[in-house]
Amino acid sequence: MIAGQELTGIEVEYPENWGFTDAHTTIMVETNPDDPHSVTTLCFTSSDGVDLFVPAMDGHTKSWTAHTLSDDRARIKIGDEVYSIALELVTKDAKISELAPMARRKFPNLDLPDSENAPQNIWLFKVQPRIAG
């Protein structure tokens, strides 16, 4: 996964439900609007599909997470469509046990590590509508 520039695609409105993202293995996230920086990553939805979450393993080492902490404005690309969003940091220490239900819904055959062998320092962001202004 190599970082890129500004996302291209069809700009669409923020959806009421993100359930359709389960059909996409990865998404692209663009941060730092003044000098766009994009990455490819995973996403998971809440059980009702209303909320979308973006994890970052070893979040403290990623440029896009640092950009997000200083400016929450972002864009995501799912398929050919681009959504203007805000990213809200939920936690800097998400547990596999907390993410497992969302991950298994999207990837039913996923073999998750037990809590003893699970990765640490998983940052979890919640996708929010971007407030104009």
N, C-alpha and C positions, 0 to 999 in steps of 0.2 A: 504494500500500500504506500504509494508515493504522494506526497503533498503536491497540490496543484494551485491553480489560480482561480479567477472568478468563474463561477458556475454559469453554464449556458443552458437554455431550455425554455420551455413554455412557462411563463409566470402565471400562477393560478392563485386563487384566494385560499385562505386558511380553512381547512375542512372542519366539519363538526365531529368527524370520527376518523381516526387513523387506522382502523382495522385493515384497510387495503394494503398497508405496509407489510403485513405478514406474507404477502406474495413476493416480496423483494428480500433477497438474502442480505444485501448491503444497501446503504444510502450514502450520499455525499453530503458533507457538512462544510459550509463556507463561513468563516469568521473574519474579523478584522476588516470591516467594510471599506476603510480608507485605503487599504492595501490588501485585497482579498487573498485569503489562504484557505484552501480546501483540502479535505481528507476524505477517505472512504472508511466507513465504519459500520457497525451494527446498530439496530434500533429494536426496541420492544414496546409493545402496547400494554395498557392495563387490560384487565379481563373484558371490559365493556368496549374497548377500542377508543375511548374518549381521550385518554392520555397517551402521549408518546414519550419514550425515554431513550436517551442516547448515553451509553456507557463509554468510559475511557479507562482502559487498564493502565496502571501506572500514570494516572492523570497528571501528576506533578512533573512529568518529563515531556509533556506534549505542548507544542506551541499553540494549537487551537484552543486548548483549555485555558492557557494563560491569557490569550486574547479575550476569551469569553468572560473571564473574571473582571477584566477592565472595561469591557463593552459587551453587553448581552445581545446586541443585534447580530443576527446570523441569517443564513439561508440554507435550506436543505433541498437536495434534488433526489426525487424518488421516481424512478423510470425517466421519463422525459420532462417531468413537471418540477418546477422550482417554487418553493414556498418561502416567503419572508416570515421570519419567526424571531422570537427571543429565546435564549437558553437560560434556564434557572438551575443553579447548582443545588442539588438535593442533598448530596453527601459526598465526602471524600473517602468514604470507607464502606461502600456497599458490599454486602455479604452475598456469596453465591446462593445461600439459602433464601435470601430475599429476591434474588433475580431469577431463581430456578423456575417458578411458575410461569413467568413471562417468557423465558427462554424455551421452555419445553412446549409451550403453546405454538411458538413459531418454528421450532426445530424439534419435532417429536422424538427423533432418534438420537438426540444429543446426549452424550455421556458426560455428565458433569462431575467434577472432582468432589470428594468429600470435603467437609469444612476444614479439616486438618491440612489438606494438600491444595486448597483453593488459593487462587491468586489474591493478593492483598492490594490495598490502595486502588480500588476501583472507584473512580469518580462517576457519579450518576447525575445526568442533566435531564430536566423536564422541559419539553418543548412547550412554549407559550405563544399566544398571539403577540405580535409586535405592536406596541403602542406608538401611534404616530406622534411625531413632534420632536 
